[in-house]
Amino acid sequence: MNQASVVPIHMGTLRRLTLSLPYFRDWSVPELKAIEPCCRSVVASAPTTLLKLSGVEPFVYFLIRGEVELLDANGERRVLRAGDLDAGFPIASQRPSPLQVSALPGAEL
């Protein structure tokens, strides 16, 4: 991931970001504090592959801002945009990944 900046997310920011994501709707502050040390913000400055098709990377991504491109094994492409109904849930969370996921420039995850 050489075309992206990665920085830790602190509790205040984590709480603010998760309020807009349906996946975290019923999470308590202690639950968020438990995951805080593992959370990072990724901002893509150029197209950046986050997950490879059939990859087993141990990361989970949530789209906060911008767009990601999803490519399946059949070569079908889809662009997922922040605000789309399914953007509030983990992107390609199955392992091995059924999709290649690439952050488009300006995307924040």
KAUR-V17831 format. One record per pair of residues at least 4 apart in sequence whose C-alpha atoms are under 8 Angstrom apart, sorted by the first residue. I is the first residue (numbers start at 1). J is the second residue. D is the distance in Angstrom with one decimal. If there is no record, write none. Layout:
i = (I:I)
j = (J:J)
d = (D:D)
//
This chain:
i = (1:1:1:2:3:3:3:3:3:4:4:4:4:4:4:5:5:5:5:5:6:6:6:6:7:7:7:8:8:8:8:9:9:9:9:9:9:10:10:11:11:11:11:12:13:14:14:14:15:15:15:16:17:17:18:18:18:19:19:20:21:21:21:22:22:23:23:23:27:27:28:29:30:31:32:33:35:41:41:42:42:42:43:43:43:43:44:44:44:44:44:44:44:45:45:45:45:46:46:46:46:47:47:47:47:48:48:48:48:49:49:49:49:50:50:50:50:51:51:51:51:51:51:51:52:52:52:52:53:53:53:53:53:53:53:53:53:54:54:54:54:54:54:55:55:55:56:56:56:57:60:60:60:60:61:61:61:61:62:62:62:62:62:62:63:63:63:63:63:63:63:63:63:63:64:64:64:64:65:65:65:65:65:65:66:66:66:66:66:66:66:67:67:67:67:67:67:67:67:67:68:68:68:68:68:68:68:68:69:69:69:69:69:69:69:69:69:70:70:70:70:70:70:70:70:71:71:71:71:71:71:71:72:72:72:72:72:73:73:80:80:81:82:82:83:83:84:87:92:92:92:92:93:94:103)
j = (48:49:50:48:44:45:46:47:48:42:43:44:45:46:48:41:42:43:44:45:40:41:42:43:40:41:42:37:39:40:41:13:14:36:39:40:41:14:36:15:32:33:36:16:17:18:32:36:19:29:32:20:21:64:22:24:25:24:25:88:25:88:89:88:89:88:89:90:31:32:32:33:34:35:36:37:39:108:109:107:108:109:106:107:108:109:48:103:104:105:106:107:108:104:105:106:107:103:104:105:106:102:103:104:105:102:103:104:105:100:101:102:103:100:101:102:103:55:57:97:99:100:101:102:97:99:100:101:71:72:73:96:97:98:99:100:101:95:96:97:98:99:100:95:96:97:95:96:97:95:90:91:92:93:90:91:93:109:87:88:89:90:91:109:67:68:81:82:87:88:91:107:108:109:82:107:108:109:81:82:106:107:108:109:81:82:104:105:106:107:108:79:80:81:82:103:104:105:106:107:79:80:81:101:102:103:104:107:77:78:79:80:100:101:102:103:104:77:78:79:80:99:100:101:102:75:76:77:78:99:100:101:76:77:98:99:100:98:99:84:87:87:87:88:87:88:88:91:97:98:99:101:97:98:107)
d = (6.2:6.7:6.8:7.5:6.0:5.6:5.6:7.2:5.9:6.3:5.3:4.2:5.5:7.2:7.0:7.9:5.6:5.3:6.6:7.7:6.3:5.5:4.6:6.7:5.4:5.3:6.8:7.8:6.2:4.4:6.2:6.3:6.0:7.0:5.8:5.2:6.1:6.0:6.6:6.0:7.6:6.7:6.3:6.3:6.1:6.0:7.6:7.3:6.3:7.8:7.3:7.5:7.2:7.4:7.9:5.8:7.5:7.0:6.5:7.5:6.7:4.5:6.9:5.4:6.8:6.2:5.3:7.8:6.1:6.8:6.4:6.1:6.2:6.8:6.1:7.8:6.5:6.8:5.8:8.0:5.5:5.1:6.3:5.6:4.4:6.6:6.4:6.2:6.6:5.2:5.4:5.5:6.7:7.9:4.9:5.8:7.9:7.9:6.3:4.5:7.5:6.4:5.6:4.6:5.5:5.2:5.1:6.6:7.9:7.4:6.0:4.1:6.3:7.7:5.5:5.5:6.8:6.2:6.9:7.3:7.5:5.4:5.0:7.0:7.1:6.9:4.5:6.6:7.9:7.3:7.2:7.7:5.6:5.9:4.9:4.3:7.8:7.2:4.5:4.5:5.8:7.1:7.8:6.9:5.2:5.2:5.4:4.9:6.5:7.9:6.1:6.9:7.9:6.1:5.6:5.5:7.9:6.0:7.0:6.6:6.3:5.2:6.1:5.3:7.5:7.8:7.7:5.9:5.8:6.9:7.6:7.6:6.3:4.6:5.9:7.6:5.4:5.2:7.6:5.2:7.7:5.4:5.0:7.0:5.9:5.6:7.4:7.9:6.0:4.2:6.4:6.5:5.6:4.5:6.3:6.4:5.7:7.9:7.8:5.5:5.7:5.3:6.7:6.6:5.5:4.3:5.3:7.0:6.8:5.8:4.5:6.3:8.0:5.8:5.1:6.4:6.9:5.6:5.1:6.1:7.2:6.1:5.7:4.9:6.6:6.0:5.6:4.6:6.6:5.4:5.1:6.6:5.5:6.8:6.3:4.7:6.4:7.1:6.9:6.8:6.8:6.8:5.8:8.0:6.2:7.5:7.6:7.4:6.0:6.8:6.3:7.6:6.9:7.0:5.8)
//
